[in-house]
Amino acid sequence: MKVSDYIADFIQKKGVNKVFVLTGGCILHCIDSISKNKNIDYIPVQNEQAGAMAADGYARVTGGLGVTMATSGPGATNLLTGVCCSFYDSIPIMVITGQVPKVQLKKESKSRQIGFQETDVVSIFKPITKYAVLIDDAKKIRYELEKAYYMAFEGRPGPVLLDICDDIQRAEIEPEKLEGFTPEIESIFKCKVKDNEVDQILASISNSKRPIFIVGAGVRHSKIVDKVEVFLNKVKIPFSCTWGAMDTINLDNDYFIGGFGVAGTRSGNFGVQNADLIIALGTRLDSHVAGSNLKNFGRGAKIIIVDIDKSELDKYQDKGLEADLLLNSNVINVIDCLLSCTINKWHDIENWLGYLKTLKNKYPICQNEYREQELLVNPYFFMEVLSDICESNTTIVTDCGSNLIWTMQAFKVKKGQRIISAFNHSPMGYSLPAVMGTFFGSNSNQNICIIGDGGMQINIQELATIHKYCINTKIFIMNNHGHGIIQGTQDNWLNSRYSASNPKDGGLPDPDFVKISEAYGIKAIDIYDQKKLHQDVSMVLDYKGPIVCVIHMKQGAQIYPKLLIGKPIEDLSPLLPRDEFRANMIIPVLNV
């Protein structure tokens, strides 16, 4: 059996039915083998970066493995940005790169390069993969495939890379004689939670007057979304979600207080900063949610954090966060233990719940003045309209910068919807190829791409892929005619000198996206009039086939509220005294 045929068969048996590829001299055997396998297809992308991002989107919606393939040298290095997206968001993808033939490897030579397009791919990718290996022996193919697959899902998931020499791909093997891989240690997924640790959590809840749960993306990675929702409904305690978990829990839940963090809602930040107990489930509490100075997070609260990655727990001591209990465990173990316990009656928190609800109603994200805007389209109103119209079985893939924040602030996620982004690496151009992956990997009635005019330029070539495969996605370009979030930073730090971020005086192009889309064979429209927004967006969503919709906004449209770097997130919310809570106190005017 040919090694490349064995690879294709292995991938197919793992439940993968689409592989995102860009052909080249040292990967063509693997792609050819994919083409011969009746149970798996290849999708040729126009840039390897897009292949990695499409595989990332595919893995997010399937809950399984995403796969991308590229050739050596420039093909492999183009994958780097997309692989970072998967690494920082804990997404399991397998990257297979074709390397030069074994005899052309430089190995210990001081020569910069021996084989044509030879590049030390493994050394480059090691910092952003869970496992990266060069395969220069055909007899190791089974072992390395099985190990890489195991590593992609073990503990905290993430990307793996196999760099396979061209002559090894075309070598003949006897599969039944190949050595397999057996894990040497017990998976961290099975690590136990101690009884006294569960008792500490229950006692902490029982003694709390202002508790808050924080739900992180680890809840989805652990595949316990339903269990966590059952638990939250059982304990009836207010909760918030990180961006990576905004599509896990039904946000119509009365106990949801809104998002929190640097660009979070006031009610969410108010709840977190005035809680006397914070229990964080499956989140690393990065600087976008906890603020740039962890010492100011959850001021005065008892803090309990559950994380599968011990390195994330270890960082808190260095960063100054004084957590009371750090549990190095999969969230599923903690939730299972808590669900099996008898929940004793604890403090009456009705006043706390009522106060949070009052604040949530008092400070909506989409304000009336946004709805009444007459010139061009307000981004918050657009998000409100889009979320009202979208069906429950919809996948929304949003990009980076302003359009990401507008989406996460104002899109009202319904039960059954997915909302996806490369939340932590957050490169421009992610959402266009990623929505190709979600289209092939999901059963969603609608696959929506939200992207900025700057981000659209990064992977605009994938419009060719979308047209070729009639990928039924609705692409909304939020066009503020410049790099808006960068301009906001330039306002704060550089006296509004818009170098490289503005078409007028920053040297940035401002192309006609309708004409470009039509040149790729895709229908496209412009929307300028907010009064017709509901009608126009409905038409776009009802259109049969891919369509580009350019939403024209005021230049300089900004994010509100948003915290300046270095400030604690409490600056976005009214604060209670540290040592007391008065249910009827007057909410102070915000100074933001």
HUVEN-V445389 format. One record per residue. SS is DSSP state (H for helix, E for strand, L for the rest). PSI is psi in radians with two decimals (NA if undefined). D_FIRST is the distance of its C-alpha to the first C-alpha in Angstrom with 2 decimals. Layout:
SS | PSI | D_FIRST
SS | PSI | D_FIRST
This chain:
L | 2.41 | 0.00
E | 2.43 | 3.78
H | -0.77 | 6.40
H | -0.59 | 8.60
H | -0.68 | 6.89
H | -0.71 | 6.96
H | -0.82 | 10.46
H | -0.72 | 11.55
H | -0.70 | 10.84
H | -0.82 | 12.72
H | -0.76 | 15.51
H | -0.68 | 16.00
H | -0.32 | 16.38
L | 0.14 | 19.04
L | 0.15 | 21.12
L | 2.24 | 20.77
L | -0.06 | 21.24
E | 2.30 | 22.29
E | 2.30 | 21.00
E | 2.13 | 23.61
E | 2.77 | 22.54
L | 2.12 | 24.18
L | 2.86 | 22.12
L | 2.96 | 22.40
L | -0.58 | 21.07
L | 0.20 | 18.96
L | 0.00 | 17.49
H | -0.49 | 16.80
H | -0.72 | 13.00
H | -0.74 | 13.08
H | -0.68 | 15.75
H | -0.70 | 14.09
H | -0.63 | 11.19
H | -0.73 | 14.15
H | -0.46 | 15.88
H | -0.26 | 13.37
L | 2.10 | 13.48
L | -0.24 | 16.68
L | 0.21 | 17.87
L | 2.52 | 18.12
E | 2.74 | 20.03
E | 2.55 | 20.74
E | 1.91 | 24.39
E | 2.13 | 25.28
L | 3.03 | 28.24
L | -0.19 | 30.77
L | 2.38 | 30.82
H | -0.58 | 28.29
H | -0.78 | 31.10
H | -0.57 | 31.20
H | -0.76 | 27.48
H | -0.69 | 28.03
H | -0.63 | 31.20
H | -0.72 | 29.66
H | -0.64 | 26.93
H | -0.85 | 29.90
H | -0.70 | 31.84
H | -0.81 | 28.96
H | -0.64 | 28.58
H | -0.70 | 32.37
H | -0.46 | 32.79
H | -0.44 | 29.79
L | 0.06 | 30.30
L | -2.60 | 26.53
L | 2.39 | 24.12
E | 2.55 | 24.44
E | 2.39 | 21.73
E | 2.63 | 22.35
E | 2.48 | 20.49
E | 2.86 | 22.22
L | 3.13 | 22.04
L | 3.05 | 23.70
L | -2.12 | 27.46
H | -0.55 | 29.59
H | -0.78 | 26.83
H | -0.77 | 26.22
H | -0.47 | 29.95
L | -0.35 | 30.80
L | -0.29 | 28.98
H | -0.85 | 31.44
H | -0.73 | 34.20
H | -0.66 | 32.02
H | -0.62 | 30.32
H | -0.69 | 33.87
H | -0.78 | 34.71
H | -0.65 | 32.06
H | -0.85 | 32.98
H | -0.35 | 36.70
L | 0.11 | 36.43
L | 0.92 | 33.84
L | 2.22 | 31.19
L | 1.82 | 27.56
E | 2.66 | 25.27
E | 2.14 | 21.97
E | 2.12 | 22.11
E | 2.03 | 19.04
E | 2.52 | 20.22
E | 2.23 | 18.62
E | 2.87 | 20.26
L | 2.78 | 21.10
L | 2.65 | 19.04
H | -0.69 | 19.62
H | -0.26 | 22.16
H | 0.04 | 24.18
L | 2.40 | 24.73
L | -0.42 | 28.42
L | -2.01 | 28.05
L | 0.04 | 31.62
L | 2.58 | 33.07
L | -0.09 | 36.14
L | 2.50 | 35.02
L | -0.58 | 34.63
L | 2.39 | 31.51
L | -1.02 | 29.51
L | 2.59 | 26.47
L | 2.23 | 27.49
L | 0.33 | 27.76
L | 2.30 | 26.78
L | 2.46 | 28.20
L | 1.39 | 28.12
H | -0.73 | 26.67
H | -0.79 | 26.40
H | -0.64 | 30.10
H | -0.69 | 31.19
H | -0.22 | 29.46
H | -0.74 | 30.15
H | -0.30 | 33.62
H | 0.45 | 32.45
L | 2.78 | 29.29
L | -0.43 | 28.94
E | 2.30 | 25.97
E | 2.27 | 24.65
E | 2.54 | 22.27
E | 2.27 | 20.75
E | 1.90 | 17.18
L | 0.33 | 17.09
L | 2.03 | 14.86
H | -0.51 | 11.08
H | -0.23 | 11.87
H | 0.02 | 14.15
H | -0.73 | 12.09
H | -0.82 | 12.46
H | -0.83 | 16.04
H | -0.64 | 17.04
H | -0.79 | 15.83
H | -0.69 | 17.65
H | -0.76 | 20.61
H | -0.75 | 20.99
H | -0.76 | 21.02
H | -0.80 | 23.54
H | -0.55 | 25.65
H | -0.51 | 25.86
H | -0.31 | 27.74
L | 2.39 | 29.37
L | -2.20 | 33.12
L | 2.04 | 34.02
L | 2.94 | 31.01
L | 3.11 | 29.88
L | 2.67 | 27.26
E | 2.72 | 24.43
E | 2.32 | 22.67
E | 2.03 | 19.38
E | 1.89 | 19.78
E | 2.15 | 16.47
E | 2.51 | 16.79
H | -0.77 | 15.69
H | -0.43 | 14.04
H | -0.67 | 12.10
H | -0.61 | 10.77
L | 0.11 | 9.44
L | 2.76 | 8.29
E | 2.42 | 5.32
L | 2.86 | 5.29
L | 1.71 | 6.22
H | -0.67 | 7.22
H | -0.26 | 10.32
H | 0.00 | 11.58
L | 2.52 | 11.70
L | 2.36 | 15.30
L | 3.08 | 16.53
L | 2.33 | 19.65
L | 2.16 | 23.01
L | 2.42 | 26.06
L | -0.43 | 28.79
L | 2.75 | 31.72
L | 2.40 | 32.97
L | 2.51 | 32.45
H | -0.30 | 35.62
H | -0.42 | 35.26
H | 0.08 | 36.71
L | 2.49 | 39.61
L | 2.67 | 42.90
L | 2.30 | 46.06
L | 2.57 | 49.17
H | -0.68 | 51.97
H | -0.47 | 54.50
H | -0.70 | 52.42
H | -0.73 | 52.42
H | -0.66 | 56.13
H | -0.71 | 56.69
H | -0.82 | 55.07
H | -0.70 | 57.14
H | -0.67 | 60.29
H | -0.74 | 59.76
H | -0.76 | 59.47
H | -0.59 | 62.48
H | -0.05 | 64.58
L | 2.50 | 63.55
L | -0.37 | 65.81
L | 1.15 | 63.56
E | 2.65 | 59.90
E | 2.31 | 56.91
E | 2.47 | 53.21
E | 2.13 | 50.69
E | 2.18 | 47.32
L | 3.08 | 44.44
L | -0.36 | 40.87
H | -0.41 | 39.66
H | -0.72 | 40.90
H | -0.75 | 38.23
H | -0.56 | 35.47
L | -0.07 | 36.46
L | 0.77 | 36.36
L | 0.57 | 39.96
H | -0.84 | 41.79
H | -0.70 | 43.46
H | -0.73 | 44.52
H | -0.68 | 46.13
H | -0.70 | 48.02
H | -0.75 | 49.25
H | -0.80 | 50.40
H | -0.68 | 52.21
H | -0.50 | 53.96
H | -0.78 | 54.95
H | -0.34 | 56.53
L | 0.94 | 58.04
L | 2.43 | 57.89
L | 2.60 | 57.55
E | 2.76 | 54.21
E | 2.94 | 52.65
E | 2.52 | 49.07
L | 2.93 | 47.36
H | -0.66 | 45.85
H | -0.13 | 42.35
H | 0.18 | 43.71
L | -0.34 | 46.06
L | 0.31 | 43.94
L | -0.75 | 43.56
L | 2.55 | 47.05
L | 1.93 | 49.36
L | -0.04 | 51.65
L | -0.12 | 54.41
L | 2.32 | 54.90
L | -0.35 | 58.51
L | -0.04 | 57.44
E | 2.19 | 55.34
L | -0.02 | 57.51
L | 2.86 | 55.56
L | 2.82 | 53.22
L | 2.94 | 54.38
L | -2.91 | 53.93
L | -0.64 | 54.78
L | 0.64 | 54.53
L | 3.14 | 55.02
L | 2.76 | 57.76
H | -0.68 | 61.16
H | -0.68 | 61.04
H | -0.79 | 57.71
H | -0.64 | 58.92
H | -0.80 | 62.22
H | -0.83 | 60.62
H | -0.77 | 58.39
H | -0.24 | 61.14
H | 0.08 | 63.77
L | 2.65 | 61.78
L | -0.08 | 62.84
E | 2.22 | 59.37
E | 2.15 | 55.95
E | 1.94 | 52.81
E | 2.14 | 49.66
E | 1.91 | 46.46
L | 0.73 | 43.13
L | 2.51 | 44.49
L | 0.07 | 44.86
L | 1.05 | 48.16
L | 3.05 | 47.42
H | -0.38 | 50.27
H | -0.37 | 50.12
H | -0.58 | 51.10
H | -0.10 | 53.11
L | 2.85 | 54.73
L | -0.26 | 54.50
L | 1.77 | 56.68
H | -0.37 | 55.37
H | -0.46 | 58.77
H | -0.01 | 60.21
L | 2.35 | 57.65
L | 0.87 | 59.02
L | 2.09 | 62.38
L | -0.01 | 63.94
L | 2.65 | 61.26
E | 2.29 | 59.58
E | 2.23 | 55.89
E | 2.24 | 52.96
E | 2.29 | 49.39
E | 2.10 | 46.15
E | 2.40 | 43.02
L | -0.34 | 39.63
L | 1.90 | 39.52
H | -0.55 | 42.01
H | -0.60 | 42.18
H | -0.62 | 43.66
H | -0.65 | 46.28
H | -0.49 | 47.13
H | -0.44 | 47.97
H | -0.63 | 50.92
H | -0.70 | 53.02
H | -0.57 | 52.58
H | -0.06 | 53.36
L | 0.15 | 56.44
L | 2.12 | 55.48
L | 1.49 | 57.28
L | 2.56 | 55.11
L | -0.46 | 56.55
E | 2.10 | 53.34
E | 2.04 | 49.79
E | 1.98 | 47.14
E | 1.54 | 43.68
L | 2.74 | 41.85
L | 2.45 | 39.74
H | -0.56 | 42.23
H | -0.62 | 41.04
H | -0.71 | 42.49
H | -0.81 | 45.84
H | -0.72 | 46.13
H | -0.73 | 45.28
H | -0.76 | 47.99
H | -0.67 | 50.52
H | -0.49 | 49.92
H | -0.18 | 50.55
L | 2.69 | 53.86
L | 2.13 | 57.21
L | 1.89 | 58.26
L | 2.74 | 61.88
L | 2.31 | 64.32
L | -2.96 | 64.59
L | 2.54 | 66.84
L | 2.05 | 67.92
L | 0.38 | 66.08
H | -0.68 | 67.38
H | -0.72 | 69.38
H | -0.78 | 66.35
H | -0.76 | 64.27
H | -0.66 | 67.13
H | -0.72 | 67.65
H | -0.69 | 64.01
H | -0.71 | 64.10
H | -0.78 | 67.30
H | -0.68 | 65.79
H | -0.70 | 62.66
H | -0.55 | 64.95
H | -0.52 | 67.26
L | 1.27 | 64.65
L | 2.67 | 62.20
L | -0.83 | 59.61
L | 1.82 | 60.53
L | 2.79 | 64.28
H | -0.64 | 66.69
H | -0.49 | 67.34
H | -0.67 | 63.67
H | -0.50 | 63.97
L | 0.04 | 67.18
L | 2.35 | 65.87
L | -0.53 | 66.94
L | 2.16 | 65.26
L | -2.86 | 61.47
L | 2.32 | 59.17
L | 2.28 | 59.32
H | -0.60 | 55.86
H | -0.66 | 56.93
H | -0.68 | 58.32
H | -0.78 | 55.17
H | -0.67 | 53.11
H | -0.78 | 55.60
H | -0.81 | 55.39
H | -0.77 | 51.60
H | -0.52 | 51.26
H | -0.62 | 53.92
H | -0.57 | 52.12
L | 2.45 | 48.46
L | 2.86 | 47.10
L | -0.58 | 46.03
L | 1.18 | 42.38
E | 2.46 | 42.03
E | 2.16 | 39.83
E | 2.14 | 41.77
E | 2.04 | 40.05
E | 2.74 | 42.68
L | -2.00 | 42.50
L | 3.06 | 44.61
H | -2.45 | 48.22
H | -0.77 | 51.03
H | -0.55 | 49.02
H | -0.83 | 47.02
H | -0.75 | 50.27
H | -0.73 | 52.07
H | -0.85 | 49.25
H | -0.46 | 49.19
H | -0.74 | 52.98
H | -0.30 | 53.86
L | 2.16 | 51.04
L | 1.73 | 51.87
L | 2.26 | 48.58
L | 2.81 | 48.63
L | 2.27 | 46.89
L | -0.22 | 43.39
L | 2.64 | 43.12
E | 2.43 | 40.70
E | 2.05 | 41.96
E | 2.49 | 39.41
L | 2.87 | 39.72
L | 1.38 | 38.39
L | -0.60 | 41.44
L | -0.63 | 41.28
L | -0.73 | 39.74
L | 1.02 | 41.28
L | 2.62 | 40.42
L | 2.42 | 42.01
L | 0.01 | 39.71
H | -0.77 | 37.48
H | -0.48 | 38.45
H | -0.92 | 37.53
H | -0.56 | 33.74
H | -0.61 | 33.80
H | -0.42 | 35.35
H | -0.73 | 32.42
H | -0.72 | 30.23
H | -0.56 | 32.80
H | -0.81 | 33.02
H | -0.39 | 29.36
H | -0.26 | 29.33
L | 2.95 | 32.70
L | 0.38 | 34.69
L | 2.48 | 37.80
L | -0.54 | 40.26
E | 2.38 | 41.01
E | 1.94 | 39.13
E | 2.30 | 41.77
E | 2.20 | 41.45
E | 2.20 | 44.51
E | 2.71 | 44.72
E | 2.93 | 47.45
H | -0.54 | 48.38
H | -0.82 | 47.26
H | -0.58 | 43.88
H | -0.58 | 43.25
H | -0.41 | 43.37
H | -0.76 | 40.54
L | 0.59 | 37.69
H | -0.40 | 39.59
H | -0.35 | 36.83
H | -0.11 | 34.86
H | -0.53 | 37.44
H | -0.73 | 35.33
H | -0.75 | 32.31
H | -0.72 | 34.70
H | -0.80 | 36.14
H | -0.74 | 32.88
L | 0.20 | 31.51
L | 0.90 | 35.01
L | 1.98 | 34.68
L | 1.37 | 37.80
E | 2.57 | 39.28
E | 2.01 | 42.92
E | 1.94 | 43.38
E | 1.96 | 46.73
E | 1.95 | 47.71
E | 1.69 | 50.54
E | 1.75 | 52.34
L | 0.28 | 55.05
L | 0.96 | 54.87
E | 3.09 | 53.89
L | 1.53 | 52.10
H | -0.80 | 54.29
H | -0.52 | 53.36
H | -0.69 | 53.67
H | -0.64 | 57.07
H | -0.73 | 58.10
H | -0.67 | 57.32
H | -0.56 | 59.19
H | -0.75 | 62.12
H | -0.57 | 62.29
H | -0.46 | 61.76
L | 0.48 | 62.50
L | 0.70 | 65.47
L | 0.60 | 63.38
L | 1.88 | 62.26
L | 0.96 | 59.18
L | 2.20 | 57.46
L | 0.31 | 54.11
L | 0.02 | 54.26
E | 2.32 | 56.77
L | -0.52 | 56.91
L | -0.96 | 60.67
L | 0.12 | 61.20
L | 0.03 | 57.81
L | 0.22 | 56.12
L | 2.34 | 53.44
L | 2.74 | 52.38
L | 1.34 | 53.10
L | 2.92 | 51.10
L | 1.77 | 51.49
H | -0.44 | 48.44
H | -0.83 | 49.39
H | -0.71 | 49.26
H | -0.80 | 45.98
H | -0.76 | 44.35
H | -0.59 | 45.75
H | -0.50 | 44.34
L | -0.02 | 40.86
L | 0.32 | 41.80
L | 2.33 | 42.54
E | 2.51 | 45.90
E | 2.60 | 48.00
E | 2.73 | 51.47
E | 2.51 | 53.92
E | 2.06 | 55.91
L | -0.47 | 59.16
L | 1.96 | 61.43
H | -0.47 | 61.15
H | -0.47 | 63.45
H | 0.23 | 60.84
H | -0.82 | 57.93
H | -0.78 | 57.38
H | -0.81 | 57.47
H | -0.73 | 55.15
H | -0.69 | 52.52
H | -0.73 | 52.55
H | -0.75 | 51.96
H | -0.80 | 48.95
H | -0.49 | 47.37
H | -0.24 | 48.05
L | 2.40 | 46.59
L | 1.82 | 43.60
L | 3.08 | 40.93
L | 2.53 | 40.65
E | 2.51 | 44.01
E | 2.28 | 45.45
E | 2.01 | 48.79
E | 1.96 | 50.71
E | 1.91 | 53.13
E | 2.10 | 55.93
L | 2.94 | 57.60
L | 2.41 | 60.43
L | 2.33 | 59.55
L | 0.11 | 59.71
L | 2.27 | 58.95
L | 3.06 | 58.36
L | 2.39 | 57.12
L | 2.16 | 59.72
L | 2.76 | 60.02
L | 2.45 | 58.07
L | 2.42 | 58.84
L | 2.56 | 59.57
L | 2.44 | 57.50
L | -0.25 | 59.06
L | 2.57 | 60.94
L | 2.64 | 60.40
H | -0.23 | 59.19
H | -0.31 | 62.56
H | -0.25 | 64.01
H | -0.07 | 62.53
L | 2.63 | 64.19
L | 2.50 | 67.62
L | 2.48 | 67.97
L | 2.77 | 69.72
L | 2.59 | 71.61
L | -0.57 | 69.35
L | 0.19 | 71.31
L | 2.80 | 72.34
L | 2.17 | 71.38
L | 2.00 | 73.97
L | -0.49 | 72.76
L | 0.21 | 75.45
L | 2.67 | 75.40
L | 2.33 | 75.41
L | 2.13 | 72.15
L | 2.77 | 73.01
L | 2.39 | 72.37
L | 2.47 | 69.14
L | 1.47 | 69.47
L | NA | 66.26
